């Protein structure tokens, strides 16, 4: 039987460089990049991948120009509206991972509405990482544990914090498979930038030279086949 990862996370890098090489605006580069999201999502479901996460906007991306950030937020709003239609049809649960306190009211409303409308689905899961950072996620988890309300809950249900139950305080707590088996980064950059630093302890990595707008469903399938050829020992 062909080995298929249960959870694949993607760092969709290279939109701006793609735009520069094609002589178009950064906004168009991001728009073309997020068109690829729909193609890859469809391919993932065809391959039987249960959970797929896209890192759309990092905690560091706020340092970009105001015009670029505004354009990205507009694209995210349009994406959610469009993706929700597919999610309702294909039974995909949408889960936002990252912070909500710094996003605009309209985007937050759309994210919460998408989460609410799809929360009963268990067939597929989509992680939308917006205003997400791996270190930030861990710090927020520690703050939740330190919260008096959480402490009260811990005393009654969790006698001590260990590797297994720490995950209950992370953004991926509602995923059936929180730890990504495979992380793919496009554009040729070979770094993780802190994506899921807790969950990715034993993830496989594949770095693809293509910019994300050029990353096709066929390219994605090649990555899945490469993953299937690897032997995973988990330190054994």
N, C-alpha and C positions, 0 to 999 in steps of 0.2 A: 504493500500500500504506500502511495506517495505521501511523504511527510509534509504537512501543511502547518505553518505557524498559526497558533490560536490568536495571537495579538501582534500586529505589525504597526509600528510607529514610523512616521515619515517627517523628515525635516526638509521642507520644500524650498530649497535654496536656489538662488540664481535668477530670480525674476527681474531684478534691476539690471544685471549684466546682459540678460537676454534683450531687454528693452533697448539698451545702449547699442548693442550690436545690430539690432533691427531698425534703429533710427526712429523709435517711437517713445512715447512718454513712459515714465515710471508707472503711472497708473495703468496704462495699457499692458505693461509687463506683468503687473500683479493680477490684472484681470485675466490675462491669458494663462497665468499660473494657476489661478483658481478654477479655470475651466478644466484643467487637468485633474483637479480633485474629483470631479464627477466621473470622469473616465476611469480613474484608478479605483474609485469606490465601487463602481459597477463590476470591474474586473475582480476585485477582492471578493465580492459576494459570489461571483461565478466560480471562484476557486475554493469557496467554502471557508474563507477566513472569517472568524467570528467577530473579532474586534479590530478596528482600524482607527488610528489616531493621527491627526494632522496638526503640526505645530504652526499655527497661523501668525502669531504675534507674541514676541517674547517680552519679558519685563524690561529688557534693555532697549527695545524698539521705540520706546517713548522718546529716546534721544534723537530720533530722526526728525526731519523738517515737519512743521505743523501741517503743511499741505499734503505731504506723503501720508502722515498718520490719518488725516481726515479722509483721504482717498481710500485707505485701507479699511477704515471703519465703515465707509459706505459700501465697499465690496462685501464685507462680512455680513452686513444687513441683507444685501441682495442674495448672498449665498444661502443664508439661513432660510429665507423665504422659499428659495428654489429647492434646497436640499430637503426641507420638511415635506414637500410633496412626495419625493421619492421615498423618504423614510416611512411615511404613513402607508405607502403602497407596498414596500418591501419589508416592513416590520423591523425597522432600525431604531434602536433607542439612541437618542442624542444626549450626550453628557458633556457639559462645559467643564474643562479643567483649567484652573487659573483663578485670577482675582476678578471679582465683579465690582469692587468699590471704586475703580478708576475708569470704568467704561461709561460711555454715554447712556442716558436713560433709555433711548430708543433701542439701542443694541441689547442692553440688559433685558428689556421687556421681551425682545424677540428670542433671546437665548432661553429665558425662563419659560416662555410659552412653548418653545420647541421641546424643552425637557419635560414639561408637564404633559404635552400631547403624546409623547412617545414613551413615557416612563413605564408603561405596562408591557412593552415589547421585550422579548428575551432571545429573539432569533439572531439579530446582529446588533453590534454596538459601534457608534461613532464617537470618538473623543475629539472635541473641538478645543484645542489648546490656544486660548486667546488671553493675552496678558498673563502668560505663564512663564515661570522660571523654576528650574529644579531646586535651587537653594531656597528660593522664596517659598516653594511648596513645603519643604521640610521645616522651615522656620514657622510657617503658619500651623503646621501639624503640632509642633512643640507648644505653641501658644494655646491651641485647643486643649491639649493635655493639661496645661497649667491653669486653664480656666476653672474657677470654683465649681461651676456646674458640671464640667467634665470630670473633675476630681471626685465629685459625689457619685457620678455614674461609674467611674473606675472602681471605687471602693466596693460597690455592690456587684459589679459584673466582671471586672478584669483585675485580678489580684496584683499583677505586675505588668509592666510594659516589656514586651519582647519583640523580636523581628516579625512574628506572625501578626500580633494584634496592633502593632504600630501602623500597619497599613490601613487600619480602620479610620485613621485620622488624615489620610492622604486624599487628594482629589480623585484618585482612581478607585476609591473604596467600593463603588457600585459596579465596577467592571467584573465580569465573571473570571477574567484572566488579567489582573492588574499589571503583571510584569510582561513587557513586550519580549517576545521570542526573537524578533528581528527589528532592527532600526535601520532605515534607509535614509541616506543623505545625498541629495543631488548637488550638482554644480562643481564637483571635484574637490570641495573642501573636505578635509579629513579630521574633523573634530566633532564632539557631541554637543558642545555649547550648553551642557548641563541638563539636557532633556531627561527627565525621569531618573535622576541620579540615584535614587533609592531603588526604584523598580528595575533598573537596567543592569543590575549587578552581573547577571549572566546572559545578557542579550547578545545576539550575534549582530555584527555591523556589516553593512555593504555600502560603499561609497561609489556613487555613479558620477561620471564626468559630465553628463548632459545637464543643462539648465532645466529647472523644473517645468517650464512651459513646453519643453520638448520631450519630457518624460512621459512615455505612452503606456497604455495598458500592457503592450507586449514587453516593454522594458521592465515593468513591474513583475510580470510573470517570470521573466528571466531571473530576477532577484529571488523569487520564491523557489525556483528550481535550484539555484545556487545554495540557498538555505538548506534544501533537502539533501544536498550532497555532504553537508558538514556533519561532523560527529560532535555532539554536545555531551560533555562529561560532568559539568556542574561541580568541578573541583574534585571529582572522584578519581 
